[in-house]
């Protein structure tokens, strides 16, 4: 995975989180990771050296996207 891919995932995560009106603390709790991890994802500081780590951020993005879809239906 290239640096651009990592930054793109982090930027997408931040965009969705902000759209949902969630703080980093709330997103961390929802995704079952630490606030520091969320910050590292969003700022591109986290090094993704394995498929498992990459899968974790994708899973977190999918969880936020599902929450976004649920919220859109509710409005």
N, C-alpha and C positions, 0 to 999 in steps of 0.2 A: 504494500500500500504506500502510495507516495504522500509527501507532506501535504500536497494540495487536497488529497482525499481526506486526510485527517482534519484539516482546517474546514473543509466543506461540511463534514459531519458536525463539527463543533458549532459552526455558524448556523446550520440548520436547527440544531438543538436549541440554541439561544433564541432564534426567531420563533420557534414553536412555543417555547417556554414563556416568552414575553407576550405572545399573542394570547396565551391562556391566562395571562395575568399572574403567573406564578413567580415567586422569588426563587433564588437558588436553593434556599433552605427547603422550601416546599417541594421543588423538583427532586431534590436529593432524597427526601423522605419518600416521595411517591415512587422513585426509581430504585429505592433501597441501596443507595450509595451515599458517600459523604459529600458535604457541601464543597470540600476541597476538590473532590473528583469532578463535580459539575463544573467548577471554575476552571480546572485544567482542561476539560473537554472543550469548553467554550473559547478558551484563549489559546488553544493549540499547544499547550505545554505538556500534555500527556503523550508519552511515546507508546505507540501501539506496535509491540514487537511480536504479537502472536494473534492468531485467528480468534482465540477466546476473548481477548481484550477488545478487538474490533467488533466481535459479535455482541459484547456487552453494551457498547454504546448504541449499536443498531437496535438492540432489544429495548433500551431505554427510549430511543426515538420512537419506536413503534408504540410503546406504552403511552407516550405523550400524544402521539397522533390519534390513538384510540380515544383518549380522553377528549381531544379536540373534536372528533366526530360526535361523541356523545353530547358534548356541550352545544355543538351546532344544531343537533336535533332538538335539544331542549329549548333553544331560543325560539 
